[in-house]
Amino acid sequence: MSEIIPPIRPNYNEPNFDETKIASYSLEDPLTFVDGTRVLTPGDWEARRKEILGIFSREMYGQEPPPPKSLVIEKVQERSDAIGGLGIRSLYKMWFRTDKFGPCINWILIRPKYAKGPVPVILMLNRRGNHELIPDEDIEVPNVFCPNDAFIPRKNNRPSSTSRGYMSNPNSKNVLPIGTILAEGYALLSACYCEVSPDPAPDWEEPNVLHRQTPFAYTGVFSLWGKRDNSREDNTTSLGAWAWALSRGMDLVEGIPELDSKRAIVLGHARLGKAAFLAAARDERFGVAILNQCGGGSVRLAKHDLGENIATEMLIFSHWFCKAYAKYARNPARLLTFDQHLLLASLAPRRVLVQGFNSVPWMETKSEYIACRAASPAWEFLGLPGLPGTSMPEPFDTSAIGPYLGYVQRSEYQGLSAYDWKWALDFIGKK
């Protein structure tokens, strides 16, 4: 008879907000293989990295989708007088069949007009459409399902032209300081994540809607990967699809001579920070990852059971994670044989900045710092500086930002703020 493992808390489906109730836990050594063998050489580290990625594909994020069999890219428009004449704005359409049938992703590229050579590029998915990045009437409003939120009310969960240029407003909860980005010598490439896999928001007043997420979410680019086998525990997830799309953005970058594909940065906020994290782990072409206020299921430790937890993630966002992850919900501290610090470590020797948010208990960020501390030995093993300092920094204290691995947190509202962009750009140029 198999052992019956009781939950640490009787109501494990409810989030815990009492730090004294966190069960004791241990974290796996990123430099030790599952069989107990130690990592001794850089070659060993590559093997260990692949082992870690395999664990997360089987047990949490689902299998990585295959590269597209075809990639058709068409530049549909370009203007050289964007951003007050300081930028060049280009629009691209990307299909995955030679006949241009099926899923299509619309990309916007904004690059410095007066750059002397290829420039580094920041890749990010956006929430509601490229038209929200800058106030440009030529940018189409996408006809896709985007979940409503408190900041941008919409009718029938559809983007609207009323939010055109939203991220250029400094009072917005998510800002894009595109002028500063260009002046610092970077280009920006973005697409709307809802064009990849629609992301329905749960309706708490109608609980059954929670369980309609999965079939609807597995549309979009999922049509490229054949019939879904619902008996599998490790099917590709929406997070995996969004990460896959970021890699397709890298494919686009590699074909644009004005961009330096060797200096590519992936950046994401909240659920799109999770996608950026997974994309960076799976695709080594991303040299830098900026992970902003990602919440549970990203850098945060699941064993540090405070705020959002596996049970709530698997209920509210069932399309983000594969079925296998649910089996750890009852007792993460005891059942999990891995945690997020391992995926973070798998990015070494590349560069990572984790940006936390401490104003909402649901977004508990202490375990993000603990994950950074636990992942740091991977960089140190490779002869690089790890996480600076010895204790979690206070909000707005940048002392824990090193040249290769960094952590910083702030208060106030959740969203990409000017502070977050300042820290990100400083980190990108720090090495």
Disulfide bonds with the S-S distance in Angstrom:
none
